[in-house]
């Protein structure tokens, strides 16, 4: 089981505009003998950050 939200296209318990979508917000981490590095540190994760990116779509 993976964390996230997945709504099947045939799910009639949610509004139609949300059907057939899925979202996962997580970090990609490189683990080495000496420690770790978060590879996705610059990726937007908050609601405000994600909505700002979505507003930039043309």
Backbone as a printed PyTorch tensor [residue, N CA C, xyz], in Angstrom:
tensor([[[  0.8540,  -1.1810,   0.0000],
         [  0.0000,   0.0000,   0.0000],
         [  0.8910,   1.2320,   0.0000]],

        [[  0.5780,   2.1550,  -0.8670],
         [  1.3270,   3.3940,  -0.9640],
         [  0.4780,   4.5480,  -0.4580]],

        [[  1.1210,   5.5460,   0.1600],
         [  0.3460,   6.7110,   0.5960],
         [ -0.0980,   7.5250,  -0.6070]],

        [[ -1.2230,   8.1300,  -0.4920],
         [ -1.7130,   8.9680,  -1.5750],
         [ -3.2180,   8.9040,  -1.6650]],

        [[ -3.7420,   9.5390,  -2.6630],
         [ -5.1780,   9.5850,  -2.8890],
         [ -5.4280,   9.1720,  -4.3270]],

        [[ -6.2370,   8.1450,  -4.5060],
         [ -6.5580,   7.6330,  -5.8350],
         [ -8.0690,   7.4780,  -5.9340]],

        [[ -8.6730,   8.1020,  -6.9240],
         [-10.1240,   8.0270,  -7.1010],
         [-10.3980,   7.3880,  -8.4610]],

        [[-10.9850,   6.1970,  -8.4710],
         [-11.2800,   5.5190,  -9.7360],
         [-12.2770,   6.3110, -10.5820]],

        [[-12.2070,   6.1190, -11.8940],
         [-13.1160,   6.8180, -12.8040],
         [-14.5710,   6.4440, -12.5800]],

        [[-14.8200,   5.2420, -12.0910],
         [-16.2030,   4.7890, -11.9100],
         [-16.7130,   4.9870, -10.4840]],

        [[-16.0080,   5.7610,  -9.6740],
         [-16.4140,   6.0040,  -8.2860],
         [-17.5300,   7.0470,  -8.2660]],

        [[-18.7400,   6.6270,  -7.9140],
         [-19.8610,   7.5590,  -7.9370],
         [-20.1450,   8.1920,  -6.5810]],

        [[-19.2310,   8.0380,  -5.6290],
         [-19.4160,   8.6480,  -4.3100],
         [-18.6820,   9.9810,  -4.1810]],

        [[-18.0080,  10.4040,  -5.2420],
         [-17.3330,  11.7080,  -5.2530],
         [-17.8010,  12.4760,  -6.4860]],

        [[-17.7040,  13.7980,  -6.4780],
         [-18.1110,  14.5710,  -7.6530],
         [-17.3530,  14.1260,  -8.9070]],

        [[-18.0140,  14.1820, -10.0410],
         [-17.4500,  13.6910, -11.3030],
         [-16.1200,  14.3570, -11.6530]],

        [[-15.9590,  15.6390, -11.3110],
         [-14.7260,  16.3440, -11.6840],
         [-13.4900,  15.7970, -10.9790]],

        [[-13.6880,  15.0280,  -9.9020],
         [-12.5560,  14.4580,  -9.1720],
         [-12.2940,  12.9960,  -9.5220]],

        [[-13.1090,  12.4150, -10.3670],
         [-12.9540,  10.9970, -10.7050],
         [-11.7890,  10.7830, -11.6640]],

        [[-11.1190,   9.6680, -11.4910],
         [-10.0220,   9.3110, -12.3760],
         [ -8.7220,  10.0520, -12.0960]],

        [[ -8.5630,  10.5480, -10.8740],
         [ -7.3240,  11.2550, -10.5430],
         [ -6.5900,  10.5340,  -9.4200]],

        [[ -5.3610,  10.8870,  -9.2730],
         [ -4.5530,  10.3750,  -8.1780],
         [ -3.4610,  11.3730,  -7.8600]],

        [[ -3.0470,  11.3980,  -6.6160],
         [ -1.9860,  12.3160,  -6.2140],
         [ -1.1690,  11.6920,  -5.0940]],

        [[  0.1260,  11.8930,  -5.1980],
         [  1.0560,  11.5030,  -4.1330],
         [  2.0390,  12.6440,  -3.9700]],

        [[  2.2350,  13.0810,  -2.7510],
         [  3.1980,  14.1380,  -2.4640],
         [  4.2230,  13.5410,  -1.5200]],

        [[  5.4390,  13.3910,  -2.0180],
         [  6.4660,  12.7250,  -1.2230],
         [  7.8410,  13.1980,  -1.6670]],

        [[  8.8520,  12.8420,  -0.9060],
         [ 10.2270,  13.1790,  -1.2360],
         [ 10.9410,  11.9820,  -1.8430]],

        [[ 11.9060,  12.2710,  -2.7140],
         [ 12.8460,  11.2650,  -3.2050],
         [ 14.1380,  11.4790,  -2.4360]],

        [[ 14.6170,  10.4140,  -1.7970],
         [ 15.7940,  10.5200,  -0.9330],
         [ 16.8630,   9.5440,  -1.4030]],

        [[ 18.0780,  10.0480,  -1.5570],
         [ 19.2290,   9.2250,  -1.8850],
         [ 19.9400,   8.8960,  -0.5770]],

        [[ 20.0500,   7.6080,  -0.2670],
         [ 20.7060,   7.1640,   0.9630],
         [ 22.0560,   6.5630,   0.6000]],

        [[ 23.0990,   7.0440,   1.2790],
         [ 24.4540,   6.5480,   1.0490],
         [ 25.0630,   6.1160,   2.3780]],

        [[ 26.2580,   5.5850,   2.3310],
         [ 26.9490,   5.1960,   3.5690],
         [ 27.2050,   6.3910,   4.4760]],

        [[ 27.3750,   7.5500,   3.8600],
         [ 27.7240,   8.7510,   4.6230],
         [ 26.5260,   9.5770,   5.0620]],

        [[ 25.3440,   9.1950,   4.6730],
         [ 24.1680,   9.9720,   5.0490],
         [ 23.0890,   9.8950,   3.9900]],

        [[ 22.4360,  11.0020,   3.7770],
         [ 21.3470,  11.0380,   2.8060],
         [ 21.2700,  12.4180,   2.1630]],

        [[ 20.5660,  12.4700,   1.0290],
         [ 20.3240,  13.7270,   0.3360],
         [ 18.8890,  13.7010,  -0.1690]],

        [[ 18.1280,  14.7240,   0.1690],
         [ 16.7580,  14.8340,  -0.3230],
         [ 16.8320,  15.4230,  -1.7320]],

        [[ 16.5460,  14.5960,  -2.7240],
         [ 16.6630,  15.0060,  -4.1220],
         [ 15.5330,  15.9310,  -4.5600]],

        [[ 14.4210,  15.8600,  -3.8790],
         [ 13.2400,  16.6270,  -4.2800],
         [ 12.9790,  17.8170,  -3.3610]],

        [[ 14.0250,  18.3430,  -2.7330],
         [ 13.8300,  19.4220,  -1.7620],
         [ 13.1880,  20.6680,  -2.3700]],

        [[ 13.3820,  20.9080,  -3.6490],
         [ 12.8340,  22.1130,  -4.2820],
         [ 11.4480,  21.8990,  -4.8910]],

        [[ 10.9170,  20.6960,  -4.8090],
         [  9.6090,  20.3940,  -5.3960],
         [  8.5050,  20.9490,  -4.4920]],

        [[  7.5050,  21.6330,  -5.0580],
         [  6.4180,  22.1720,  -4.2340],
         [  5.6290,  21.0560,  -3.5550]],

        [[  5.2860,  21.2770,  -2.2760],
         [  4.5600,  20.2530,  -1.5210],
         [  3.3400,  20.7900,  -0.7740]],

        [[  3.3250,  22.0800,  -0.4590],
         [  2.1830,  22.6290,   0.2640],
         [  1.0460,  22.9230,  -0.7100]],

        [[ -0.1450,  23.0600,  -0.1810],
         [ -1.3040,  23.3810,  -1.0220],
         [ -1.0550,  24.6800,  -1.7820]],

        [[ -0.5700,  25.7020,  -1.0790],
         [ -0.3340,  27.0020,  -1.7180],
         [  0.6950,  26.8910,  -2.8400]],

        [[  1.7710,  26.1490,  -2.6080],
         [  2.8060,  25.9850,  -3.6350],
         [  2.2690,  25.2510,  -4.8610]],

        [[  1.5210,  24.2010,  -4.6360],
         [  0.9750,  23.4120,  -5.7470],
         [ -0.0600,  24.2190,  -6.5240]],

        [[ -0.9250,  24.9490,  -5.8170],
         [ -1.9200,  25.7640,  -6.5100],
         [ -1.2560,  26.8720,  -7.3230]],

        [[ -0.1660,  27.4450,  -6.8210],
         [  0.5510,  28.4780,  -7.5730],
         [  1.1110,  27.9010,  -8.8700]],

        [[  1.6520,  26.6960,  -8.8060],
         [  2.1600,  26.0320, -10.0100],
         [  1.0180,  25.7640, -10.9900]],

        [[ -0.1110,  25.3200, -10.4780],
         [ -1.2510,  25.0140, -11.3420],
         [ -1.7730,  26.2690, -12.0430]],

        [[ -1.6850,  27.4200, -11.4020],
         [ -2.1430,  28.6710, -12.0120],
         [ -1.2560,  29.0880, -13.1790]],

        [[ -0.0350,  28.5700, -13.2420],
         [  0.8960,  28.9200, -14.3120],
         [  0.6290,  28.1430, -15.5940]],

        [[ -0.2310,  27.1440, -15.5440],
         [ -0.5230,  26.3320, -16.7330],
         [ -1.1420,  27.2010, -17.8160]],

        [[ -0.7870,  26.9200, -19.0510],
         [ -1.3440,  27.6970, -20.1660],
         [ -2.3260,  26.8730, -20.9540]]])
